[in-house]
Amino acid sequence: MRDTFLKLLLFITVLFGIISCSHNEFFFKYRSFSNAEWNREDPAVFHVNVEDITQPYNVSIELRNNNTYPFSNIWLFVDYRMPDGASRLDTVSVELADVYGKWYGRGMSLYNLSIPYETHVLYPDTGTYIYSIRQGMRENQLKGISDIGLKISKKSVE
């Protein structure tokens, strides 16, 4: 009974979050990893078609980890390619847990953390932008990471 109630409460919370935030979302996709294991040589690749270059955007990386993740942080390599072929490689360090081992983010056994990557982005050209995200940890098979995502939202008028 209690499990059913918690699942229903989680579903309602997630549904409310989706409904309340989706009006500004321009792009939002996840890449899932089977058995919650992310291979170092297996990047998550997202193709984003940009048509409105007058609109500023906020870009975030969405990460889902479970309790089997053995570290309190993660290193990510983000390869960003523009339609003209120019590219940029960024290294992103993210703390996933506090000093006591309490996971950041939302969830109970699967934790979702939204990581701000760039704010107020003005894409210079229309076309397809490619974001490729790889894990940069020492483990070739990184256990405990179930999904990595990319969310691009229209920046709210303040």
Backbone hydrogen bonds in HBPLUS format (Angstrom, degrees):
<---DONOR---> <-ACCEPTOR-->    atom                        ^
c    i                          cat <-CA-CA->   ^        H-A-AA   ^      H-
h    n   atom  resd res      DA  || num        DHA   H-A  angle D-A-AA Bond
n    s   type  num  typ     dist DA aas  dist angle  dist       angle   num
A0005-PHE N   A0001-MET O   2.99 MM   4  6.29 157.2  2.05 148.6 154.8     1
A0006-LEU N   A0002-ARG O   2.87 MM   4  6.17 161.4  1.91 153.4 158.3     2
A0007-LYS N   A0003-ASP O   2.90 MM   4  6.07 157.9  1.95 148.1 154.2     3
A0008-LEU N   A0004-THR O   2.95 MM   4  6.13 158.3  2.00 147.3 153.2     4
A0009-LEU N   A0005-PHE O   2.84 MM   4  6.07 160.0  1.88 151.4 157.3     5
A0010-LEU N   A0006-LEU O   2.87 MM   4  6.05 158.3  1.91 146.9 152.8     6
A0011-PHE N   A0007-LYS O   2.90 MM   4  6.08 159.7  1.94 147.2 152.9     7
A0012-ILE N   A0008-LEU O   2.94 MM   4  6.17 163.2  1.97 152.3 156.3     8
A0013-THR N   A0009-LEU O   2.96 MM   4  6.13 158.6  2.00 146.8 153.1     9
A0014-VAL N   A0010-LEU O   2.90 MM   4  6.11 166.3  1.92 155.1 158.3    10
A0015-LEU N   A0011-PHE O   2.86 MM   4  6.00 164.3  1.89 151.2 156.3    11
A0016-PHE N   A0012-ILE O   2.87 MM   4  6.02 161.5  1.91 148.6 153.6    12
A0017-GLY N   A0013-THR O   2.95 MM   4  6.19 156.8  2.01 146.5 153.2    13
A0018-ILE N   A0014-VAL O   2.90 MM   4  6.17 154.8  1.96 151.7 158.5    14
A0019-ILE N   A0015-LEU O   2.97 MM   4  6.18 166.2  1.99 154.1 157.5    15
A0020-SER N   A0016-PHE O   2.90 MM   4  6.00 163.1  1.92 151.4 156.2    16
A0021-CYS N   A0017-GLY O   3.11 MM   4  6.01 144.5  2.24 140.7 148.3    17
A0022-SER N   A0018-ILE O   3.01 MM   4  5.60 137.7  2.20 144.7 152.1    18
A0025-GLU N   A0022-SER O   3.25 MM   3  5.10 144.2  2.38  96.5 106.7    19
A0154-LYS N   A0024-ASN O   2.70 MM 130  5.17 163.6  1.73 157.4 155.5    20
A0026-PHE N   A0152-ILE O   2.74 MM 126  5.53 163.5  1.77 151.6 156.3    21
A0027-PHE N   A0152-ILE O   3.03 MM 125  4.98 157.5  2.08 142.8 144.5    22
A0152-ILE N   A0027-PHE O   2.74 MM 125  4.98 165.1  1.76 149.3 152.3    23
A0029-LYS N   A0150-LEU O   3.15 MM 121  5.72 155.0  2.22 150.4 156.1    24
A0150-LEU N   A0029-LYS O   2.94 MM 121  5.72 152.0  2.02 160.3 169.2    25
A0031-ARG N   A0148-ILE O   2.73 MM 117  5.39 151.6  1.81 149.3 158.2    26
A0148-ILE N   A0031-ARG O   2.97 MM 117  5.39 153.3  2.05 145.6 153.5    27
A0033-PHE N   A0146-SER O   2.81 MM 113  5.24 155.8  1.87 149.5 149.4    28
A0036-ALA N   A0033-PHE O   3.11 MM   3  5.25 143.1  2.25 134.2 128.8    29
A0037-GLU N   A0034-SER O   3.34 MM   3  6.27 142.9  2.48 125.0 127.2    30
A0144-GLY N   A0036-ALA O   2.70 MM 108  5.16 131.4  1.94 164.2 169.4    31
A0038-TRP N   A0142-LEU O   2.87 MM 104  4.96 159.6  1.91 138.9 139.6    32
A0142-LEU N   A0038-TRP O   2.91 MM 104  4.96 167.6  1.93 135.1 132.5    33
A0042-ASP N   A0039-ASN O   3.02 MM   3  5.26 161.5  2.05 119.7 120.3    34
A0040-ARG N   A0140-ASN O   2.79 MM 100  5.08 146.3  1.90 146.8 156.2    35
A0044-ALA N   A0133-ILE O   2.84 MM  89  5.13 163.4  1.87 149.3 150.1    36
A0133-ILE N   A0044-ALA O   2.81 MM  89  5.13 163.5  1.84 146.8 151.2    37
A0046-PHE N   A0131-TYR O   2.78 MM  85  5.17 160.3  1.81 155.0 161.8    38
A0131-TYR N   A0046-PHE O   2.93 MM  85  5.17 163.1  1.96 152.7 156.3    39
A0048-VAL N   A0129-TYR O   2.77 MM  81  5.07 176.3  1.77 162.1 163.2    40
A0129-TYR N   A0048-VAL O   2.75 MM  81  5.07 164.7  1.77 152.2 152.3    41
A0050-VAL N   A0127-GLY O   2.78 MM  77  5.34 171.7  1.79 158.3 155.4    42
A0127-GLY N   A0050-VAL O   2.89 MM  77  5.34 158.9  1.94 150.1 153.9    43
A0155-LYS N   A0056-PRO O   2.89 MM  99  5.54 175.7  1.89 140.3 138.9    44
A0057-TYR N   A0121-VAL O   2.85 MM  64  4.88 147.1  1.96 128.3 139.2    45
A0121-VAL N   A0057-TYR O   2.67 MM  64  4.88 167.5  1.69 152.8 149.9    46
A0058-ASN N   A0153-SER O   2.81 MM  95  5.26 156.7  1.86 151.9 160.0    47
A0153-SER N   A0058-ASN O   2.90 MM  95  5.26 161.6  1.93 153.3 158.4    48
A0059-VAL N   A0118-GLU O   2.76 MM  59  5.05 170.5  1.77 153.5 156.9    49
A0117-TYR N   A0059-VAL O   2.84 MM  58  5.49 159.1  1.88 147.1 148.4    50
A0118-GLU N   A0059-VAL O   3.06 MM  59  5.05 162.0  2.09 134.2 138.7    51
A0060-SER N   A0151-LYS O   2.84 MM  91  5.25 161.3  1.87 156.6 162.3    52
A0151-LYS N   A0060-SER O   2.91 MM  91  5.25 169.9  1.92 157.8 158.7    53
A0061-ILE N   A0115-ILE O   2.82 MM  54  5.00 159.1  1.86 148.0 148.6    54
A0115-ILE N   A0061-ILE O   2.75 MM  54  5.00 167.6  1.76 156.9 160.4    55
A0062-GLU N   A0149-GLY O   2.89 MM  87  4.54 164.1  1.91 114.9 120.3    56
A0149-GLY N   A0062-GLU O   2.58 MM  87  4.54 147.0  1.68 146.0 150.5    57
A0063-LEU N   A0113-LEU O   2.90 MM  50  5.23 169.1  1.92 153.5 157.2    58
A0113-LEU N   A0063-LEU O   2.81 MM  50  5.23 165.1  1.83 156.7 161.8    59
A0064-ARG N   A0147-ASP O   3.01 MM  83  5.09 164.5  2.03 147.8 143.7    60
A0146-SER N   A0064-ARG O   2.95 MM  82  5.68 145.4  2.07 140.4 150.8    61
A0065-ASN N   A0111-TYR O   2.97 MM  46  5.33 150.2  2.06 145.9 152.7    62
A0111-TYR N   A0065-ASN O   2.73 MM  46  5.33 170.9  1.74 170.5 168.4    63
A0066-ASN N   A0144-GLY O   2.83 MM  78  5.16 148.6  1.93 142.0 151.5    64
A0069-TYR N   A0066-ASN O   3.23 MM   3  5.97 169.6  2.24 121.2 123.9    65
A0096-LEU N   A0072-SER O   2.61 MM  24  5.17 155.8  1.67 139.3 145.9    66
A0097-ALA N   A0072-SER O   3.10 MM  25  4.83 139.3  2.27 141.1 133.9    67
A0074-ILE N   A0094-VAL O   2.87 MM  20  5.34 143.3  2.01 148.2 158.6    68
A0094-VAL N   A0074-ILE O   2.90 MM  20  5.34 161.7  1.93 160.0 165.6    69
A0136-GLY N   A0075-TRP O   2.70 MM  61  4.85 161.8  1.73 144.3 138.8    70
A0076-LEU N   A0092-VAL O   2.78 MM  16  5.03 160.3  1.81 151.9 158.4    71
A0092-VAL N   A0076-LEU O   2.77 MM  16  5.03 170.0  1.78 154.4 157.7    72
A0077-PHE N   A0134-ARG O   2.86 MM  57  5.17 164.4  1.89 150.5 155.3    73
A0134-ARG N   A0077-PHE O   2.92 MM  57  5.17 159.4  1.97 146.2 153.0    74
A0078-VAL N   A0090-ASP O   2.81 MM  12  5.08 164.2  1.83 151.0 156.0    75
A0090-ASP N   A0078-VAL O   2.81 MM  12  5.08 166.5  1.83 146.9 150.6    76
A0079-ASP N   A0132-SER O   2.79 MM  53  4.99 168.8  1.80 153.4 155.7    77
A0132-SER N   A0079-ASP O   2.84 MM  53  4.99 157.0  1.90 145.8 153.1    78
A0080-TYR N   A0088-ARG O   2.82 MM   8  5.23 172.3  1.83 163.2 165.6    79
A0088-ARG N   A0080-TYR O   2.89 MM   8  5.23 140.2  2.05 140.7 153.1    80
A0081-ARG N   A0130-ILE O   2.82 MM  49  5.04 163.6  1.85 148.7 154.2    81
A0130-ILE N   A0081-ARG O   2.94 MM  49  5.04 160.2  1.98 142.0 148.4    82
A0082-MET N   A0086-ALA O   2.84 MM   4  5.45 169.9  1.85 166.5 170.0    83
A0085-GLY N   A0082-MET O   2.95 MM   3  5.43 164.3  1.97 121.2 125.0    84
A0104-TYR N   A0096-LEU O   2.75 MM   8  5.49 170.8  1.76 146.6 146.6    85
A0098-ASP N   A0102-LYS O   2.92 MM   4  5.46 154.6  1.98 143.1 147.5    86
A0101-GLY N   A0098-ASP O   3.00 MM   3  5.36 166.1  2.02 116.7 120.5    87
A0106-ARG N   A0112-ASN O   2.89 MM   6  5.14 156.2  1.95 143.0 140.5    88
A0112-ASN N   A0106-ARG O   2.68 MM   6  5.14 158.2  1.73 149.3 154.8    89
